[in-house]
Amino acid sequence: MALAVPLVWPIFYLIVFLPIGIVFSLLQGLPYVGLFAAFLAVLAVGIGDPIVCLLYKLRPKIVPVDSPPLFSLYLIVWVLAVPEIVLAN
């Protein structure tokens, strides 16, 4: 699986970014096209949160976050497991 990771972005570019770029280049003279593009970016970031929230409700042990939000615009959520520190005397 780790060997396939470098192939994800080029494939994702060809499937998603290239067609969207072509459509926006055709619509560049119209008003509010940039606003529509920004809305698509917000939707792309926020769409994963309801899925993660629903997955947390169904199977909480799969999601390593204590309480995932239903919708947030944070691009990255850091999940850090803090190890317990035991002091030995």
C-alpha positions in Angstrom: 0.0 0.0 0.0 2.8 2.4 0.8 4.3 1.9 -2.6 1.0 3.1 -4.3 1.0 6.4 -2.4 3.2 8.3 -5.0 0.7 7.3 -7.7 -2.3 8.8 -5.9 -1.7 12.4 -6.6 -1.0 12.1 -10.4 -4.2 9.9 -10.7 -6.2 12.3 -8.6 -4.9 15.2 -10.7 -6.0 13.6 -13.9 -9.4 12.6 -12.5 -10.3 15.6 -10.4 -8.1 18.7 -10.8 -7.6 18.7 -14.6 -11.3 18.5 -15.5 -12.2 21.2 -12.9 -9.4 23.4 -14.2 -10.6 23.0 -17.8 -14.2 23.9 -16.8 -13.0 27.0 -14.8 -10.8 28.1 -17.7 -13.9 28.0 -20.0 -15.9 30.0 -17.4 -13.2 32.6 -16.6 -15.2 35.5 -18.1 -18.3 35.0 -16.0 -18.7 36.7 -12.6 -18.5 34.8 -9.4 -16.6 31.9 -10.9 -13.8 32.3 -8.2 -16.5 32.3 -5.5 -17.8 29.0 -6.9 -14.3 27.6 -7.0 -13.8 28.6 -3.3 -17.1 27.0 -2.4 -16.0 23.7 -4.0 -12.7 23.9 -2.0 -14.6 24.4 1.2 -17.0 21.5 0.3 -14.0 19.3 -0.4 -12.5 20.0 3.0 -15.7 19.8 5.0 -17.3 16.8 3.3 -15.2 14.2 5.2 -16.3 15.4 8.6 -19.9 14.1 8.5 -18.5 10.7 7.3 -16.0 10.5 10.1 -18.7 11.6 12.6 -21.1 9.0 11.4 -18.4 6.3 11.5 -17.6 7.4 15.1 -21.2 6.9 16.0 -21.4 3.5 14.4 -18.0 2.1 15.5 -16.1 4.4 17.9 -13.0 2.2 18.1 -12.2 2.8 14.4 -11.9 6.6 14.7 -9.0 7.6 16.9 -10.6 11.1 17.8 -12.5 11.5 21.0 -15.4 13.5 19.5 -15.1 14.4 15.8 -17.2 17.4 14.8 -20.0 17.1 12.3 -18.6 19.9 10.2 -15.4 21.9 10.4 -13.1 23.6 8.0 -9.8 22.5 9.5 -7.7 20.9 6.8 -5.7 18.7 9.2 -6.7 17.2 12.5 -3.8 16.1 14.5 -4.3 12.8 16.3 -1.6 12.2 18.8 -1.4 9.4 21.3 0.4 10.8 24.4 2.2 8.0 26.1 1.8 7.6 29.8 5.0 8.6 31.7 5.8 6.5 34.6 8.3 7.8 37.2 10.3 5.1 38.9 11.9 6.0 42.2 
